[in-house]
Amino acid sequence: MVIGNLDREMRDFLGRAIPVLIPFFAFALGAGLDLTKVWQAGVLGVGLGVAVVVITGIPLFFADRLTGGTGVAGVAAASTAGNAAAVPAIVAASNPVYTEAAKSGTILVAAAVVVTAILVPLVTAWAARVFG
């Protein structure tokens, strides 16, 4: 990021690598997803994933539009990162009162990761067609 902002030629040079890197990031994300976690979380986990896309996607869409974008980048950012599934366990490690809640919390967040990994590309493609 720093090199690209300091040197215009480096920005152009490194910018051409972005399409090449996307499959590697996508493969790493997909390889870490476990669809059985969605099944274990049930409707609540799927609902959490949809809520993440809606609740974060709408403000991010408008924030992107306000800063001069088309809104597509804002929608694309409305996802739950894969490492978020570790958060309930981290909270339980810091305060044992949450140990029992961390078990179901981990499953719910893992389900949200899977649901948003499936839903966000679809919503982003729709936003790109309509607004991009």
JOSULFEN-V48042 format. One record per backbone hydrogen bond with DSSP energy under -1.0 kcal/mol. CO is the residue of the C=O (numbers start at 0). NH is the residue of the N-H. If there is no record, write none. Layout:
co->CO nh->NH
co->CO nh->NH
This chain:
co->0 nh->4
co->1 nh->5
co->2 nh->6
co->6 nh->10
co->7 nh->11
co->8 nh->12
co->9 nh->13
co->10 nh->14
co->13 nh->16
co->14 nh->17
co->16 nh->20
co->17 nh->21
co->20 nh->24
co->21 nh->25
co->22 nh->26
co->23 nh->27
co->24 nh->28
co->25 nh->29
co->26 nh->30
co->29 nh->32
co->33 nh->36
co->34 nh->38
co->35 nh->39
co->36 nh->40
co->37 nh->41
co->41 nh->45
co->42 nh->46
co->43 nh->47
co->44 nh->48
co->45 nh->49
co->46 nh->50
co->47 nh->51
co->48 nh->52
co->49 nh->53
co->50 nh->54
co->51 nh->55
co->52 nh->56
co->53 nh->57
co->55 nh->59
co->56 nh->60
co->57 nh->61
co->58 nh->62
co->59 nh->63
co->60 nh->64
co->61 nh->65
co->62 nh->66
co->63 nh->68
co->64 nh->67
co->70 nh->74
co->71 nh->75
co->72 nh->76
co->74 nh->77
co->76 nh->78
co->80 nh->83
co->81 nh->84
co->82 nh->85
co->83 nh->86
co->85 nh->89
co->86 nh->90
co->87 nh->91
co->88 nh->92
co->89 nh->93
co->90 nh->94
co->94 nh->97
co->95 nh->98
co->97 nh->101
co->100 nh->104
co->101 nh->105
co->102 nh->106
co->103 nh->107
co->104 nh->108
co->105 nh->109
co->106 nh->110
co->107 nh->111
co->108 nh->112
co->109 nh->113
co->110 nh->114
co->111 nh->115
co->112 nh->116
co->113 nh->117
co->114 nh->118
co->115 nh->119
co->118 nh->122
co->119 nh->123
co->120 nh->124
co->121 nh->125
co->122 nh->126
co->123 nh->127
co->124 nh->128
co->125 nh->129
co->126 nh->130
co->126 nh->131
